[in-house]
Each structure stands twice: as structure tokens, then as C-alpha cells.
Amino acid sequence: MSRALNLSATRAEVEATALRQKARITSIESLHPAGTRVVFASADAAAQFARAFKSQILEGRITRTPLRTRGAP
């Protein structure tokens, strides 16, 4: 399983659940127009999180926002 999940949940919901589950997040970003992409430190943490957010996993194509703009240091 991948360490990354795309969820139809807010960033705050994802962070709060990760804290409760003691799942370490390595990267998190907002999706356009709504949702959150989260990458966990381990595939096990991602699998546990996927079970908790089963109905909120986004399938198919998503639109991501760049974490950095092109040419930025």
C-alpha cells in the first residue's frame, strides 16, 4: 500500500485523527477545490488511517497545488 492518501476531509480533521492514532505525517497539502492529500511515514500508518477514513478516500484524478512555486529557492 502507498503511504499517500487523498481524502475528502479537512486538513484539521486529518491532523487531529493522525495525532489520536499516533500516525506520523511527513507531508500534507490541501487539494483543489476541497480535500487533503497526506503522506505518512509508514505504509502501516497509511493503512490504519485508510480504514478510519474509508468512506472519505478520493478515487480517480485529483488536482494538486504545488508545494513550491517554480524557480523558488
Secondary structure, DSSP 8 states (H G I E B T S, - for coil): --SEEEESS-HHHHHHHHHHHT--EEEEEEEESS-EEEEESSHHHHHHHHHHTGGGB--S--EE--SS-TT--
